[in-house]
Amino acid sequence: MKRIAILGSTGSIGQSTLSIVESYPERFAVASLAAGRNIDTALQQCLRWRPRVVSLATEELAADFARRLRSAGVTTTDVVWGSEGTVRVATLPEADFVVSAIVGVAGLEATYAAVMAGKTIGLANKEAMVAAGEIITAAAREKKVALLPIDSEHNAIHQCMRAGRRDEVRQIWLTASGGPFRTLPASEFRNITVEQALHHPTWVMGRRITIDSSTLLNKGLEIIEACRLFDLSPSAIKVTVHPQSTVHSLVEFVDGSLLAQISVTDMRLPILYALSYPERVKSDLRFDMASLSELHFEPPDLERFPCLRLAYEAAEKGGAHAIALNAADEVAVEAFLKRVIPFTGIPDTIEQVLETTPETHPATIQEVLAVDHASRELAREVLAGREASRRC
Ligand SMILES: NC(=O)c1ccc[n+]([C@@H]2O[C@H](COP(=O)([O-])OP(=O)(O)OC[C@H]3O[C@@H](n4cnc5c(N)ncnc54)[C@H](OP(=O)(O)O)[C@@H]3O)[C@@H](O)[C@H]2O)c1
């Protein structure tokens, strides 16, 4: 029986993880849960799974949650909050597997703490790897901890890599759906609405990753995540646009063979793979071979999707540039969702922040968080400056 801590239990990946736990009660149990602000869903989860510890984003939410839990007669769950709370959830001695699925850099400290505590990690929180991948992978090597990717592309690469030795890999191909604007002319990008950007053609996901998929910044974050997870240089990571999202990614070996992983577009499959690794367990997530009528691949357009170019540049520089790429994007996506900036303001903001980011390589999580903080400030200044010049 694996006892699981879920960071981000109320999100899209967190809820899919709980549905896997529900389907395999003989294999998996819930040890602890970390949510953010959605206390209604967290309460339902708590009543169903009776975790040892639950964390919420703030002290006020935790107090409200604890009251509601007591009214429901639950006295066996500790309620904690904030980053200390997520660390407690991630390092609980009873937990042997941590699903890292908080969105953004908010998941970094707990993911790192879980590695340091020797837990096996199912990694969905790509931003933690982008901001601090070098530190996390070094800690994982030292603690002999497995980092098992849940992101469908990296999960596909992980599966294909099992077919050969590491020195037999020439390069990898990450597939990208291309998002909702794959064929939209450049002249129309400025007028893209929030509703259009939130309508992903093949996946149902959280808001941030959905917007990132529409700008292709998500693919850029995945390039950096892949560099860290598979110890590859950015030049060994190619992107191909594949609108059907049927092939989840490919590994190209030195002899010219390409291995691809194909499955349904359902995140429960990579979650199940990570939770059960190194075993494979039976599931009803069947792929319909009759649907394999068309597989289309095309190169990405870096002109219309500058976020991908910016991500490749940040991947080459690494360190502070990777941190700033993610931080500036988090701020810019939030501003876009609040309708403060147009769609094209997202890459513009990131580019301006990266232009003034020094080439440093933070060596500790605290240093990473300091660069993250400074990059967010810079992004807010860029946005404020743009707003001021718009008003003039
Ligand atoms: N969804 C996918 O298909 C998919 C695929 C590959 C990778 N990923 C990656 O997986 C991660 C999660 O994605 P998602 O789509 O599941 O996002 P989501 O649906 O937006 O869920 C995010 C989760 O993080 C929690 N959270 C946010 N801020 C927090 C904070 N300060 N403290 C504690 N918890 C906090 C949220 O809590 P509340 O909702 O309670 O506020 C929620 O549980 C992201 O890094 C994403 O890039 C997702």
The ligand as an SDF file (V2000), in Angstrom:
LIG
                    3D

 48 52  0  0  0  0  0  0  0  0999 V2000
   -3.8390   19.9450  -15.4940 N   0  0  0  0  0  0  0  0  0  0  0  0
   -3.0460   19.2550  -16.2780 C   0  0  0  0  0  0  0  0  0  0  0  0
   -3.5090   18.5010  -17.1530 O   0  0  0  0  0  0  0  0  0  0  0  0
   -1.5520   19.3620  -16.1340 C   0  0  0  0  0  0  0  0  0  0  0  0
   -0.7390   18.6500  -17.0190 C   0  0  0  0  0  0  0  0  0  0  0  0
    0.6380   18.6990  -16.8460 C   0  0  0  0  0  0  0  0  0  0  0  0
    1.1930   19.4610  -15.8330 C   0  0  0  0  0  0  0  0  0  0  0  0
    0.3920   20.1790  -15.0030 N   0  0  0  0  0  0  0  0  0  0  0  0
    1.0070   20.9900  -13.9650 C   0  0  0  0  0  0  0  0  0  0  0  0
    0.4660   20.5980  -12.7080 O   0  0  0  0  0  0  0  0  0  0  0  0
    0.3670   21.7300  -11.8370 C   0  0  0  0  0  0  0  0  0  0  0  0
   -1.0900   21.8650  -11.4060 C   0  0  0  0  0  0  0  0  0  0  0  0
   -1.8660   22.1060  -12.5480 O   0  0  0  0  0  0  0  0  0  0  0  0
   -3.4600   22.0640  -12.4990 P   0  0  0  0  0  0  0  0  0  0  0  0
   -3.9240   22.1370  -13.9000 O   0  0  0  0  0  0  0  0  0  0  0  0
   -3.8960   20.9430  -11.6270 O   0  0  0  0  0  0  0  0  0  0  0  0
   -3.7540   23.4670  -11.7740 O   0  0  0  0  0  0  0  0  0  0  0  0
   -5.0830   23.9370  -11.0110 P   0  0  0  0  0  0  0  0  0  0  0  0
   -6.2540   23.1360  -11.4500 O   0  0  0  0  0  0  0  0  0  0  0  0
   -5.1220   25.4030  -11.1460 O   0  0  0  0  0  0  0  0  0  0  0  0
   -4.7800   23.5280   -9.4760 O   0  0  0  0  0  0  0  0  0  0  0  0
   -3.7630   24.1500   -8.7560 C   0  0  0  0  0  0  0  0  0  0  0  0
   -3.7220   23.6200   -7.3590 C   0  0  0  0  0  0  0  0  0  0  0  0
   -2.7340   24.3550   -6.6260 O   0  0  0  0  0  0  0  0  0  0  0  0
   -3.3530   24.8430   -5.4210 C   0  0  0  0  0  0  0  0  0  0  0  0
   -2.6770   26.0720   -5.0000 N   0  0  0  0  0  0  0  0  0  0  0  0
   -2.5480   27.2130   -5.6980 C   0  0  0  0  0  0  0  0  0  0  0  0
   -1.8460   28.1200   -4.9780 N   0  0  0  0  0  0  0  0  0  0  0  0
   -1.5450   27.5100   -3.7920 C   0  0  0  0  0  0  0  0  0  0  0  0
   -0.8620   27.9150   -2.6200 C   0  0  0  0  0  0  0  0  0  0  0  0
   -0.3250   29.1390   -2.5070 N   0  0  0  0  0  0  0  0  0  0  0  0
   -0.7340   27.0250   -1.6020 N   0  0  0  0  0  0  0  0  0  0  0  0
   -1.2710   25.7850   -1.6920 C   0  0  0  0  0  0  0  0  0  0  0  0
   -1.9430   25.3440   -2.7860 N   0  0  0  0  0  0  0  0  0  0  0  0
   -2.0730   26.2070   -3.8130 C   0  0  0  0  0  0  0  0  0  0  0  0
   -4.8060   25.0640   -5.8030 C   0  0  0  0  0  0  0  0  0  0  0  0
   -5.6010   25.1660   -4.6540 O   0  0  0  0  0  0  0  0  0  0  0  0
   -7.0850   25.8700   -4.6520 P   0  0  0  0  0  0  0  0  0  0  0  0
   -7.7370   25.4830   -5.9270 O   0  0  0  0  0  0  0  0  0  0  0  0
   -7.7150   25.2270   -3.4370 O   0  0  0  0  0  0  0  0  0  0  0  0
   -6.8900   27.3280   -4.4850 O   0  0  0  0  0  0  0  0  0  0  0  0
   -5.0470   23.7900   -6.6030 C   0  0  0  0  0  0  0  0  0  0  0  0
   -5.2170   22.6970   -5.7310 O   0  0  0  0  0  0  0  0  0  0  0  0
    0.8780   22.9250  -12.6460 C   0  0  0  0  0  0  0  0  0  0  0  0
    2.2340   23.1180  -12.3470 O   0  0  0  0  0  0  0  0  0  0  0  0
    0.7270   22.4780  -14.0930 C   0  0  0  0  0  0  0  0  0  0  0  0
    1.6470   23.1050  -14.9580 O   0  0  0  0  0  0  0  0  0  0  0  0
   -0.9660   20.1260  -15.1280 C   0  0  0  0  0  0  0  0  0  0  0  0
  1  2  1  0
  2  3  2  0
  2  4  1  0
  4  5  1  0
  4 48  2  0
  5  6  2  0
  6  7  1  0
  7  8  2  0
  8  9  1  0
  8 48  1  0
  9 10  1  0
  9 46  1  0
 10 11  1  0
 11 12  1  0
 11 44  1  0
 12 13  1  0
 13 14  1  0
 14 15  2  0
 14 16  1  0
 14 17  1  0
 17 18  1  0
 18 19  2  0
 18 20  1  0
 18 21  1  0
 21 22  1  0
 22 23  1  0
 23 24  1  0
 23 42  1  0
 24 25  1  0
 25 26  1  0
 25 36  1  0
 26 27  1  0
 26 35  1  0
 27 28  2  0
 28 29  1  0
 29 30  1  0
 29 35  2  0
 30 31  1  0
 30 32  2  0
 32 33  1  0
 33 34  2  0
 34 35  1  0
 36 37  1  0
 36 42  1  0
 37 38  1  0
 38 39  2  0
 38 40  1  0
 38 41  1  0
 42 43  1  0
 44 45  1  0
 44 46  1  0
 46 47  1  0
M  CHG  2   8   1  16  -1
M  END
$$$$
